[in-house]
């Protein structure tokens, strides 16, 4: 009886010591960024397919730049994009992928028409000397169609954001192939949905050297889990990967400019600040590469200092 009790006590002591050793002495290895990118690619279910049948539909001299309307195919989609090329080029020019959000189009981004959201950042950037590609985003024009497709993709175990990021990766391939482009100086900027795509694309594609994200940042739990958003934001398993700041941390230490609205009902100020605090840790030692600002008003683009930011770092 005494022997059995002694063995039991010894087992308990061994278990307790093992538990203490495991949780206080042995630290699990930190995941490398390469491992994190692999996990995020898997979560988004990305594919690699190039654009094809690229054609220039229209070309117009706009004075300081030339505007080309491109038509091409990606997978089974027929899509278009505007390519804005500065006329006064000295050597190869830095390209920027400019991504529109919901309720806006590529025409708004290039200033072809005026948007109430102020998203003419493509026009602003080409007038500052950058080459700008402003593409269509599949299924974004009709919210009802987008919602239906996004829900069906979730049922199939994939997601619409992953399809769009795969498509934008193919456009980066195209941009990098142009002879007048400096492929080592690729930038990306987006507003709202476009900001989400800029974040995921830049987190995964290290070719993107400088990033601007407007009206899309915070935390998943304080934004998408608090109220219903467009269905493209719901990515199966994303919380198993981490929070939004964990995704954006994969951009670090590359220069990143973020802006949020003081009264943005879709991406509340409090969630934005919480996300920034998480992101700051990843830019420790590179604080000058991270800039963020809160703008007056709601869900809109301001881009204060946008051109100077890209000129400084690109």
Residue, then its C-alpha position, 0 to 999 in steps of 0.5 A: x500500500x505504501x509502495x503504491x502511494x509512493x509511486x503515485x506521489x512520484x508520478x504526480x511530482x513528475x507530471x507537475x515538474x514536466x508541466x512547469x518545465x514545458x510552460x516556463x523553460x521551453x519556448x516554442x520556436x517563433x514562426x518565420x515570415x516565410x512560414x506565416x506567408x505560406x499559412x496565409x496563402x493556404x488560408x486565402x487559397x491563392x492560385x498562380x495564373x497569368x493574364x493573357x490576350x492583353x490588348x490596348x483598346x484605346x490610347x489618349x494623350x492627356x498632356x502630362x501623361x498618356x492614358x491607355x485602356x487595356x482589355x485582357x483575360x484572367x481565368x475565364x474573366x474578361x477584364x479591363x484596366x487603365x494604364x497611366x504613363x507619365x510623358x516626361x520619363x527619365x529612365x525607367x519609371x516606378x509603377x503603382x497598382x491603384x485599387x478601387x473600393x466598393x461603390x467606386x470604379x477604376x474610372x473614379x481612381x483615374x479621375x475620369x469621373x468625380x466620386x463622392x468618396x474622393x478616390x482619384x488617387x491614381x490621377x494624383x500619382x501619375x501627375x506626380x510622375x508614377x506609372x499607374x495601373x487601375x484595374x477592374x476588380x471582379x464582381x465588385x460592381x453589383x453588390x448582390x452578385x458579389x454577395x451571392x458569389x462570395x457565399x457560394x465560395x465560402x460553401x466551397x471552402x474558398x473565398x472571394x478575397x483570395x481570388x482577387x489577390x491571385x488576380x492582382x498578383x497576375x497584374x503585378x507580373x504584367x506590370x513588371x514585364x513592361x520595358x519602361x517599368x522599374x520592377x524593383x520599385x513597385x507600389x500599391x495603394x487602395x481604398x476600402x475593399x481596395x485597401x484590403x486587397x492592397x494589404x493582403x497582396x503586399x503581405x504576400x508579394x514582396x515585390x511590393x515595396x511601398x503600400x498605402x491603405x485607406x479606410x480598411x484597418x483595425x481588428x477582425x473581432x471589432x469590425x467584421x464580428x461586431x456588425x455585418x459587412x460585405x461578404x468578401x471580408x469573411x475568409x474561412x479560417x482567417x482568425x486561426x492565422x491571426x488578427x489583421x495586424x498579424x497580416x499587415x505585419x508581413x509588410x514590415x519593415x517595408x514603408x506603410x501608410x495607413x489612414x482611417x476616418x474619425x467617424x467611419x461607421x464601417x471601420x470604427x476609430x477604436x478598432x483602427x487604433x487597436x490595430x495600429x498598436x498591434x502593428x507598431x510592434x512589428x515596426x520596432x526599429x523601423x518606426x519611420x517606415x510606418x505612418x498612420x493618420x485619422x482624417x475628419x469624417x467617415x468612409x472616404x479617401x483623403x490621402x494627405x501626403x500620399x504623393x510625398x510618401x511614395x516619392x520618399x520611399x519608392 
